[in-house]
Amino acid sequence: MKILHVAPELFPNAGGVTNVCTNQAKELVNRGHSVTIVCSDYSFSEDLMNELKHAGVPVIPFRSVISLRCFFYTPSFVQWIKDHLSEFDVVHLHDFRSYQNIIICKNARRLGIPVVLQAHGTLLNRPPNSFPKTMFDLTWKERIVNTVDKFIVLTQADREDHLKFGIPADKLVMLPNGINLSEYKNLPEKGRFRKKYSVPDNCFIILYIGRLHTTKGIDFLIQSFMKLVADHPRYKLVLIGPDSGYLESISDEVKRLIDLKDIILTGPKYGEEKIEALVDADVFVLPSTNEVFGISVLEAWACGTPSIITTGCGLSTEPHIAGIVIERNEPALVAAILSITAKEKEISASNGKNIVKDIYNWEKIVMNLEAIYSSFYKGVK
């Protein structure tokens, strides 16, 4: 099949959309399909484009004339779609509210080309961007919903969000995100991260990976840690990820803990460096208020690291889980952290790795994605 993937933006720091889109595309090529990615040139990464080109996935960026939050106006995209959309068997849209989706839906309907859409947890209209989302939905929601043939949902919680949004149940198909098992085949030796950040071997590392923002639950995690460390001074909190304005408003007490190295801020980490942190961590915590999936949890499982997630994480409702699920309150989180023993680490290491291998690896996921595409064209390979 010839498959067109459409993403609003494509650069490593964009997180979920870029990660999912590029991994799906590469695995589809490995399975013998032709895949092209189109996107805006907003914060575009030439290195990522070259990496994808080497993997057999051409990327075509279009100049973004106006950028409003995550809405990128790319007028040159219109003519390209008119000229080339008919060459593809199926279109896979990433994100719901984008200029690119508007253009695709208008032309795909005319040409009768099937469209799959993956919203990546952006569907429901939640603060702080409620007004622009409302205006987009009033204008374009109905056309997009009517044009799209299948909506990919990641978890049962994500399915409920789609139903609340008004997507018909018969348009929903379950397909989780995943990770590349090859990246975790040969894990780095323990101690590298601790050595870089001068964390003694007898200290217990609590690890968080993600944006430093209140919507990610970072304030809840830090407040819980402050209660924990008051009685357990050998515990350390490591925060990996870019600051999204949170550090501007932290209290003097949090600043003091940062100065004492009880809270360690590393900034963003990718690839081997991120895996080193996961290997050395005693527990990984995802404290989000509303996280549709949580790929970082899978990364922790692949490294054999115990995890604690809140009920605000979509994975918490799934039947296969290797970590501890808690209600989002400080006593529950503190108790869960203190419950992590050597035996718990051993059990989590085995269970987590098996779950990732059996369910959340890109090779198996893309086999199911291929089946979704093929359902529109029985007999087309």
Contacts in CASP RR format, 6 or more apart in sequence:
PFRMAT RR
TARGET T0000
AUTHOR 0000-0000-0000
METHOD contacts of the structure
MODEL  1
MKILHVAPELFPNAGGVTNVCTNQAKELVNRGHSVTIVCSDYSFSEDLMN
ELKHAGVPVIPFRSVISLRCFFYTPSFVQWIKDHLSEFDVVHLHDFRSYQ
NIIICKNARRLGIPVVLQAHGTLLNRPPNSFPKTMFDLTWKERIVNTVDK
FIVLTQADREDHLKFGIPADKLVMLPNGINLSEYKNLPEKGRFRKKYSVP
DNCFIILYIGRLHTTKGIDFLIQSFMKLVADHPRYKLVLIGPDSGYLESI
SDEVKRLIDLKDIILTGPKYGEEKIEALVDADVFVLPSTNEVFGISVLEA
WACGTPSIITTGCGLSTEPHIAGIVIERNEPALVAAILSITAKEKEISAS
NGKNIVKDIYNWEKIVMNLEAIYSSFYKGVK
1 33 0 8 1.000
1 34 0 8 1.000
1 89 0 8 1.000
1 90 0 8 1.000
1 373 0 8 1.000
1 374 0 8 1.000
1 377 0 8 1.000
1 380 0 8 1.000
1 381 0 8 1.000
2 33 0 8 1.000
2 34 0 8 1.000
2 36 0 8 1.000
2 87 0 8 1.000
2 88 0 8 1.000
2 89 0 8 1.000
3 25 0 8 1.000
3 28 0 8 1.000
3 33 0 8 1.000
3 34 0 8 1.000
3 35 0 8 1.000
3 36 0 8 1.000
3 88 0 8 1.000
3 89 0 8 1.000
3 90 0 8 1.000
3 91 0 8 1.000
3 92 0 8 1.000
3 373 0 8 1.000
4 35 0 8 1.000
4 36 0 8 1.000
4 37 0 8 1.000
4 38 0 8 1.000
4 85 0 8 1.000
4 88 0 8 1.000
4 90 0 8 1.000
4 91 0 8 1.000
4 92 0 8 1.000
5 21 0 8 1.000
5 24 0 8 1.000
5 25 0 8 1.000
5 35 0 8 1.000
5 36 0 8 1.000
5 37 0 8 1.000
5 38 0 8 1.000
5 91 0 8 1.000
5 92 0 8 1.000
5 94 0 8 1.000
6 37 0 8 1.000
6 38 0 8 1.000
6 39 0 8 1.000
6 91 0 8 1.000
6 92 0 8 1.000
6 93 0 8 1.000
6 94 0 8 1.000
6 98 0 8 1.000
6 100 0 8 1.000
6 101 0 8 1.000
6 104 0 8 1.000
7 17 0 8 1.000
7 18 0 8 1.000
7 21 0 8 1.000
7 37 0 8 1.000
7 38 0 8 1.000
7 39 0 8 1.000
7 94 0 8 1.000
7 95 0 8 1.000
7 100 0 8 1.000
8 17 0 8 1.000
8 39 0 8 1.000
8 40 0 8 1.000
8 42 0 8 1.000
8 70 0 8 1.000
8 71 0 8 1.000
8 72 0 8 1.000
8 94 0 8 1.000
8 95 0 8 1.000
8 98 0 8 1.000
8 99 0 8 1.000
8 100 0 8 1.000
9 17 0 8 1.000
9 18 0 8 1.000
9 39 0 8 1.000
9 40 0 8 1.000
9 42 0 8 1.000
9 43 0 8 1.000
9 44 0 8 1.000
9 70 0 8 1.000
9 72 0 8 1.000
10 18 0 8 1.000
10 21 0 8 1.000
10 22 0 8 1.000
10 37 0 8 1.000
10 39 0 8 1.000
10 44 0 8 1.000
10 45 0 8 1.000
10 48 0 8 1.000
10 49 0 8 1.000
10 59 0 8 1.000
10 61 0 8 1.000
11 18 0 8 1.000
11 42 0 8 1.000
11 43 0 8 1.000
11 44 0 8 1.000
11 45 0 8 1.000
11 48 0 8 1.000
12 18 0 8 1.000
12 45 0 8 1.000
12 48 0 8 1.000
12 270 0 8 1.000
13 43 0 8 1.000
13 242 0 8 1.000
13 268 0 8 1.000
14 43 0 8 1.000
16 120 0 8 1.000
16 177 0 8 1.000
16 295 0 8 1.000
17 94 0 8 1.000
17 95 0 8 1.000
17 120 0 8 1.000
18 48 0 8 1.000
19 177 0 8 1.000
19 295 0 8 1.000
20 94 0 8 1.000
20 118 0 8 1.000
20 120 0 8 1.000
20 177 0 8 1.000
20 178 0 8 1.000
21 37 0 8 1.000
21 94 0 8 1.000
22 37 0 8 1.000
22 48 0 8 1.000
22 52 0 8 1.000
22 57 0 8 1.000
23 178 0 8 1.000
23 180 0 8 1.000
23 362 0 8 1.000
24 92 0 8 1.000
24 362 0 8 1.000
24 365 0 8 1.000
24 366 0 8 1.000
24 369 0 8 1.000
25 35 0 8 1.000
25 37 0 8 1.000
25 52 0 8 1.000
25 55 0 8 1.000
25 57 0 8 1.000
26 52 0 8 1.000
26 55 0 8 1.000
26 56 0 8 1.000
26 57 0 8 1.000
27 362 0 8 1.000
27 363 0 8 1.000
27 365 0 8 1.000
27 366 0 8 1.000
28 35 0 8 1.000
28 366 0 8 1.000
28 369 0 8 1.000
28 370 0 8 1.000
29 35 0 8 1.000
29 55 0 8 1.000
29 56 0 8 1.000
29 57 0 8 1.000
31 366 0 8 1.000
31 367 0 8 1.000
31 370 0 8 1.000
33 370 0 8 1.000
35 56 0 8 1.000
35 57 0 8 1.000
36 57 0 8 1.000
36 58 0 8 1.000
36 59 0 8 1.000
36 60 0 8 1.000
36 88 0 8 1.000
37 52 0 8 1.000
37 57 0 8 1.000
37 58 0 8 1.000
37 59 0 8 1.000
37 60 0 8 1.000
38 59 0 8 1.000
38 60 0 8 1.000
38 61 0 8 1.000
38 62 0 8 1.000
38 77 0 8 1.000
38 80 0 8 1.000
38 100 0 8 1.000
39 59 0 8 1.000
39 60 0 8 1.000
39 61 0 8 1.000
39 62 0 8 1.000
39 100 0 8 1.000
40 61 0 8 1.000
40 62 0 8 1.000
40 63 0 8 1.000
40 64 0 8 1.000
40 67 0 8 1.000
40 72 0 8 1.000
40 74 0 8 1.000
40 100 0 8 1.000
41 61 0 8 1.000
41 62 0 8 1.000
41 63 0 8 1.000
41 64 0 8 1.000
41 74 0 8 1.000
42 64 0 8 1.000
42 67 0 8 1.000
42 72 0 8 1.000
44 61 0 8 1.000
48 59 0 8 1.000
49 59 0 8 1.000
49 61 0 8 1.000
52 58 0 8 1.000
52 59 0 8 1.000
53 59 0 8 1.000
60 80 0 8 1.000
62 74 0 8 1.000
62 76 0 8 1.000
62 77 0 8 1.000
62 80 0 8 1.000
63 74 0 8 1.000
63 76 0 8 1.000
64 72 0 8 1.000
64 73 0 8 1.000
64 74 0 8 1.000
65 73 0 8 1.000
65 74 0 8 1.000
65 75 0 8 1.000
66 72 0 8 1.000
66 73 0 8 1.000
67 73 0 8 1.000
68 132 0 8 1.000
69 129 0 8 1.000
69 132 0 8 1.000
70 95 0 8 1.000
70 97 0 8 1.000
70 98 0 8 1.000
71 97 0 8 1.000
71 98 0 8 1.000
71 99 0 8 1.000
71 132 0 8 1.000
71 136 0 8 1.000
72 98 0 8 1.000
72 99 0 8 1.000
72 100 0 8 1.000
73 99 0 8 1.000
74 99 0 8 1.000
74 100 0 8 1.000
77 99 0 8 1.000
77 100 0 8 1.000
77 103 0 8 1.000
78 103 0 8 1.000
81 103 0 8 1.000
81 104 0 8 1.000
81 107 0 8 1.000
82 107 0 8 1.000
85 91 0 8 1.000
85 104 0 8 1.000
85 107 0 8 1.000
85 108 0 8 1.000
85 111 0 8 1.000
85 113 0 8 1.000
86 111 0 8 1.000
86 113 0 8 1.000
88 113 0 8 1.000
89 113 0 8 1.000
89 114 0 8 1.000
89 373 0 8 1.000
89 376 0 8 1.000
89 377 0 8 1.000
89 380 0 8 1.000
90 113 0 8 1.000
90 114 0 8 1.000
90 115 0 8 1.000
90 116 0 8 1.000
90 373 0 8 1.000
90 376 0 8 1.000
90 377 0 8 1.000
91 104 0 8 1.000
91 108 0 8 1.000
91 113 0 8 1.000
91 114 0 8 1.000
91 115 0 8 1.000
91 116 0 8 1.000
92 115 0 8 1.000
92 116 0 8 1.000
92 117 0 8 1.000
92 118 0 8 1.000
92 373 0 8 1.000
93 100 0 8 1.000
93 101 0 8 1.000
93 104 0 8 1.000
93 115 0 8 1.000
93 116 0 8 1.000
93 117 0 8 1.000
93 118 0 8 1.000
93 148 0 8 1.000
94 118 0 8 1.000
94 120 0 8 1.000
95 101 0 8 1.000
95 118 0 8 1.000
95 119 0 8 1.000
95 120 0 8 1.000
95 122 0 8 1.000
96 117 0 8 1.000
96 119 0 8 1.000
96 122 0 8 1.000
96 123 0 8 1.000
96 144 0 8 1.000
97 122 0 8 1.000
97 133 0 8 1.000
97 136 0 8 1.000
97 137 0 8 1.000
97 140 0 8 1.000
101 117 0 8 1.000
101 140 0 8 1.000
101 144 0 8 1.000
102 140 0 8 1.000
102 143 0 8 1.000
102 144 0 8 1.000
104 115 0 8 1.000
105 115 0 8 1.000
105 140 0 8 1.000
105 143 0 8 1.000
105 144 0 8 1.000
105 147 0 8 1.000
105 148 0 8 1.000
106 143 0 8 1.000
108 114 0 8 1.000
108 115 0 8 1.000
108 147 0 8 1.000
109 147 0 8 1.000
114 149 0 8 1.000
114 150 0 8 1.000
114 373 0 8 1.000
114 376 0 8 1.000
114 377 0 8 1.000
115 147 0 8 1.000
115 148 0 8 1.000
115 149 0 8 1.000
116 148 0 8 1.000
116 149 0 8 1.000
116 150 0 8 1.000
116 151 0 8 1.000
116 152 0 8 1.000
116 372 0 8 1.000
116 373 0 8 1.000
117 144 0 8 1.000
117 148 0 8 1.000
117 150 0 8 1.000
117 151 0 8 1.000
117 152 0 8 1.000
118 151 0 8 1.000
118 152 0 8 1.000
119 151 0 8 1.000
119 152 0 8 1.000
119 162 0 8 1.000
120 292 0 8 1.000
121 154 0 8 1.000
121 158 0 8 1.000
121 161 0 8 1.000
121 292 0 8 1.000
121 293 0 8 1.000
123 161 0 8 1.000
123 162 0 8 1.000
123 165 0 8 1.000
124 161 0 8 1.000
124 164 0 8 1.000
124 165 0 8 1.000
125 133 0 8 1.000
125 134 0 8 1.000
125 137 0 8 1.000
126 290 0 8 1.000
145 166 0 8 1.000
145 167 0 8 1.000
148 171 0 8 1.000
149 171 0 8 1.000
149 376 0 8 1.000
150 171 0 8 1.000
150 172 0 8 1.000
150 173 0 8 1.000
150 372 0 8 1.000
151 162 0 8 1.000
151 167 0 8 1.000
151 171 0 8 1.000
151 172 0 8 1.000
151 173 0 8 1.000
152 173 0 8 1.000
152 174 0 8 1.000
152 175 0 8 1.000
152 372 0 8 1.000
153 159 0 8 1.000
153 161 0 8 1.000
153 162 0 8 1.000
153 172 0 8 1.000
153 173 0 8 1.000
153 174 0 8 1.000
153 175 0 8 1.000
154 174 0 8 1.000
154 175 0 8 1.000
154 176 0 8 1.000
154 177 0 8 1.000
154 292 0 8 1.000
154 293 0 8 1.000
154 314 0 8 1.000
155 174 0 8 1.000
155 176 0 8 1.000
155 292 0 8 1.000
155 293 0 8 1.000
155 314 0 8 1.000
155 315 0 8 1.000
155 317 0 8 1.000
155 318 0 8 1.000
156 314 0 8 1.000
156 317 0 8 1.000
156 318 0 8 1.000
157 292 0 8 1.000
157 312 0 8 1.000
157 314 0 8 1.000
157 316 0 8 1.000
157 317 0 8 1.000
158 292 0 8 1.000
158 293 0 8 1.000
158 314 0 8 1.000
159 172 0 8 1.000
159 174 0 8 1.000
161 292 0 8 1.000
162 172 0 8 1.000
163 169 0 8 1.000
163 172 0 8 1.000
173 372 0 8 1.000
175 365 0 8 1.000
175 368 0 8 1.000
175 369 0 8 1.000
175 372 0 8 1.000
176 293 0 8 1.000
176 359 0 8 1.000
176 360 0 8 1.000
176 365 0 8 1.000
177 293 0 8 1.000
177 294 0 8 1.000
177 295 0 8 1.000
177 298 0 8 1.000
177 360 0 8 1.000
177 365 0 8 1.000
178 295 0 8 1.000
178 298 0 8 1.000
178 356 0 8 1.000
178 360 0 8 1.000
178 361 0 8 1.000
178 362 0 8 1.000
178 365 0 8 1.000
179 295 0 8 1.000
179 298 0 8 1.000
179 299 0 8 1.000
179 302 0 8 1.000
179 356 0 8 1.000
179 360 0 8 1.000
179 361 0 8 1.000
179 362 0 8 1.000
180 361 0 8 1.000
180 362 0 8 1.000
181 302 0 8 1.000
181 356 0 8 1.000
181 357 0 8 1.000
181 361 0 8 1.000
181 362 0 8 1.000
181 363 0 8 1.000
183 271 0 8 1.000
183 275 0 8 1.000
183 302 0 8 1.000
184 275 0 8 1.000
184 299 0 8 1.000
184 302 0 8 1.000
184 303 0 8 1.000
184 356 0 8 1.000
187 275 0 8 1.000
187 279 0 8 1.000
187 303 0 8 1.000
188 272 0 8 1.000
188 275 0 8 1.000
188 276 0 8 1.000
188 279 0 8 1.000
189 279 0 8 1.000
190 279 0 8 1.000
190 280 0 8 1.000
191 201 0 8 1.000
191 276 0 8 1.000
191 279 0 8 1.000
191 280 0 8 1.000
192 276 0 8 1.000
192 279 0 8 1.000
192 280 0 8 1.000
193 199 0 8 1.000
193 273 0 8 1.000
193 276 0 8 1.000
193 277 0 8 1.000
193 279 0 8 1.000
193 280 0 8 1.000
193 281 0 8 1.000
194 200 0 8 1.000
194 201 0 8 1.000
194 203 0 8 1.000
194 205 0 8 1.000
194 280 0 8 1.000
196 276 0 8 1.000
197 238 0 8 1.000
197 261 0 8 1.000
197 264 0 8 1.000
197 266 0 8 1.000
198 261 0 8 1.000
199 205 0 8 1.000
199 236 0 8 1.000
199 238 0 8 1.000
199 264 0 8 1.000
199 280 0 8 1.000
202 234 0 8 1.000
203 234 0 8 1.000
203 235 0 8 1.000
203 236 0 8 1.000
204 232 0 8 1.000
204 234 0 8 1.000
204 235 0 8 1.000
204 236 0 8 1.000
204 282 0 8 1.000
204 283 0 8 1.000
204 340 0 8 1.000
205 236 0 8 1.000
205 238 0 8 1.000
205 280 0 8 1.000
205 281 0 8 1.000
205 282 0 8 1.000
205 283 0 8 1.000
206 225 0 8 1.000
206 235 0 8 1.000
206 236 0 8 1.000
206 237 0 8 1.000
206 238 0 8 1.000
206 281 0 8 1.000
206 282 0 8 1.000
206 283 0 8 1.000
206 285 0 8 1.000
206 337 0 8 1.000
207 238 0 8 1.000
207 240 0 8 1.000
207 277 0 8 1.000
207 278 0 8 1.000
207 281 0 8 1.000
207 283 0 8 1.000
207 284 0 8 1.000
207 285 0 8 1.000
207 300 0 8 1.000
207 305 0 8 1.000
208 218 0 8 1.000
208 221 0 8 1.000
208 237 0 8 1.000
208 238 0 8 1.000
208 239 0 8 1.000
208 240 0 8 1.000
208 284 0 8 1.000
208 285 0 8 1.000
208 286 0 8 1.000
208 287 0 8 1.000
209 240 0 8 1.000
209 241 0 8 1.000
209 269 0 8 1.000
209 274 0 8 1.000
209 277 0 8 1.000
209 278 0 8 1.000
209 284 0 8 1.000
209 296 0 8 1.000
209 299 0 8 1.000
210 216 0 8 1.000
210 240 0 8 1.000
210 241 0 8 1.000
210 242 0 8 1.000
210 296 0 8 1.000
211 241 0 8 1.000
211 242 0 8 1.000
211 243 0 8 1.000
211 244 0 8 1.000
212 218 0 8 1.000
212 239 0 8 1.000
212 241 0 8 1.000
212 242 0 8 1.000
212 243 0 8 1.000
212 244 0 8 1.000
212 245 0 8 1.000
212 246 0 8 1.000
212 247 0 8 1.000
212 265 0 8 1.000
213 244 0 8 1.000
213 245 0 8 1.000
213 246 0 8 1.000
214 246 0 8 1.000
215 288 0 8 1.000
215 289 0 8 1.000
215 290 0 8 1.000
216 287 0 8 1.000
216 288 0 8 1.000
216 289 0 8 1.000
216 291 0 8 1.000
217 287 0 8 1.000
217 288 0 8 1.000
217 289 0 8 1.000
218 239 0 8 1.000
218 246 0 8 1.000
218 287 0 8 1.000
219 246 0 8 1.000
220 287 0 8 1.000
220 289 0 8 1.000
220 328 0 8 1.000
220 330 0 8 1.000
220 333 0 8 1.000
221 237 0 8 1.000
221 285 0 8 1.000
221 287 0 8 1.000
221 333 0 8 1.000
222 237 0 8 1.000
222 250 0 8 1.000
222 254 0 8 1.000
222 263 0 8 1.000
223 330 0 8 1.000
224 287 0 8 1.000
224 330 0 8 1.000
224 333 0 8 1.000
224 334 0 8 1.000
225 235 0 8 1.000
225 237 0 8 1.000
225 257 0 8 1.000
225 263 0 8 1.000
226 253 0 8 1.000
226 254 0 8 1.000
226 257 0 8 1.000
227 330 0 8 1.000
227 334 0 8 1.000
228 235 0 8 1.000
228 334 0 8 1.000
228 337 0 8 1.000
228 338 0 8 1.000
229 235 0 8 1.000
229 237 0 8 1.000
229 257 0 8 1.000
229 262 0 8 1.000
232 338 0 8 1.000
233 262 0 8 1.000
235 262 0 8 1.000
235 337 0 8 1.000
236 261 0 8 1.000
236 262 0 8 1.000
236 263 0 8 1.000
236 264 0 8 1.000
237 257 0 8 1.000
237 262 0 8 1.000
237 263 0 8 1.000
237 264 0 8 1.000
238 264 0 8 1.000
238 266 0 8 1.000
238 277 0 8 1.000
238 281 0 8 1.000
239 263 0 8 1.000
239 264 0 8 1.000
239 265 0 8 1.000
239 266 0 8 1.000
239 267 0 8 1.000
240 266 0 8 1.000
240 267 0 8 1.000
240 268 0 8 1.000
240 269 0 8 1.000
240 274 0 8 1.000
240 277 0 8 1.000
241 266 0 8 1.000
241 267 0 8 1.000
241 268 0 8 1.000
241 269 0 8 1.000
242 267 0 8 1.000
242 268 0 8 1.000
243 265 0 8 1.000
243 267 0 8 1.000
247 265 0 8 1.000
254 263 0 8 1.000
257 263 0 8 1.000
258 264 0 8 1.000
258 265 0 8 1.000
266 277 0 8 1.000
269 277 0 8 1.000
274 299 0 8 1.000
275 299 0 8 1.000
275 303 0 8 1.000
278 284 0 8 1.000
278 299 0 8 1.000
278 300 0 8 1.000
278 303 0 8 1.000
278 305 0 8 1.000
279 303 0 8 1.000
279 305 0 8 1.000
281 300 0 8 1.000
281 305 0 8 1.000
282 305 0 8 1.000
282 306 0 8 1.000
282 340 0 8 1.000
282 345 0 8 1.000
283 305 0 8 1.000
283 306 0 8 1.000
283 307 0 8 1.000
283 308 0 8 1.000
283 337 0 8 1.000
283 340 0 8 1.000
284 296 0 8 1.000
284 297 0 8 1.000
284 300 0 8 1.000
284 305 0 8 1.000
284 306 0 8 1.000
284 307 0 8 1.000
284 308 0 8 1.000
285 307 0 8 1.000
285 308 0 8 1.000
285 309 0 8 1.000
285 333 0 8 1.000
285 337 0 8 1.000
286 294 0 8 1.000
286 296 0 8 1.000
286 297 0 8 1.000
286 307 0 8 1.000
286 308 0 8 1.000
286 309 0 8 1.000
286 310 0 8 1.000
286 313 0 8 1.000
287 310 0 8 1.000
287 328 0 8 1.000
287 333 0 8 1.000
288 294 0 8 1.000
288 310 0 8 1.000
288 312 0 8 1.000
288 313 0 8 1.000
289 310 0 8 1.000
289 312 0 8 1.000
289 328 0 8 1.000
290 312 0 8 1.000
291 312 0 8 1.000
291 313 0 8 1.000
291 314 0 8 1.000
292 314 0 8 1.000
293 313 0 8 1.000
293 314 0 8 1.000
293 315 0 8 1.000
294 313 0 8 1.000
294 314 0 8 1.000
294 315 0 8 1.000
297 307 0 8 1.000
297 309 0 8 1.000
297 313 0 8 1.000
297 315 0 8 1.000
298 356 0 8 1.000
298 360 0 8 1.000
300 306 0 8 1.000
300 307 0 8 1.000
301 307 0 8 1.000
301 322 0 8 1.000
301 323 0 8 1.000
301 348 0 8 1.000
301 351 0 8 1.000
301 352 0 8 1.000
301 353 0 8 1.000
301 355 0 8 1.000
301 356 0 8 1.000
301 360 0 8 1.000
302 352 0 8 1.000
302 353 0 8 1.000
302 356 0 8 1.000
304 345 0 8 1.000
304 348 0 8 1.000
304 349 0 8 1.000
304 352 0 8 1.000
304 353 0 8 1.000
305 345 0 8 1.000
305 348 0 8 1.000
305 349 0 8 1.000
306 323 0 8 1.000
306 324 0 8 1.000
306 340 0 8 1.000
306 344 0 8 1.000
306 345 0 8 1.000
306 348 0 8 1.000
306 349 0 8 1.000
307 322 0 8 1.000
307 323 0 8 1.000
307 324 0 8 1.000
307 348 0 8 1.000
308 323 0 8 1.000
308 324 0 8 1.000
308 325 0 8 1.000
308 326 0 8 1.000
308 333 0 8 1.000
308 336 0 8 1.000
308 337 0 8 1.000
309 315 0 8 1.000
309 316 0 8 1.000
309 323 0 8 1.000
309 324 0 8 1.000
309 325 0 8 1.000
309 326 0 8 1.000
310 316 0 8 1.000
310 325 0 8 1.000
310 326 0 8 1.000
310 327 0 8 1.000
310 328 0 8 1.000
310 333 0 8 1.000
311 325 0 8 1.000
311 326 0 8 1.000
311 327 0 8 1.000
311 328 0 8 1.000
312 328 0 8 1.000
315 321 0 8 1.000
316 325 0 8 1.000
320 355 0 8 1.000
320 358 0 8 1.000
320 359 0 8 1.000
321 355 0 8 1.000
322 348 0 8 1.000
322 351 0 8 1.000
322 352 0 8 1.000
322 355 0 8 1.000
323 348 0 8 1.000
323 351 0 8 1.000
323 352 0 8 1.000
324 336 0 8 1.000
324 339 0 8 1.000
326 332 0 8 1.000
326 333 0 8 1.000
326 336 0 8 1.000
358 364 0 8 1.000
374 380 0 8 1.000
374 381 0 8 1.000
END
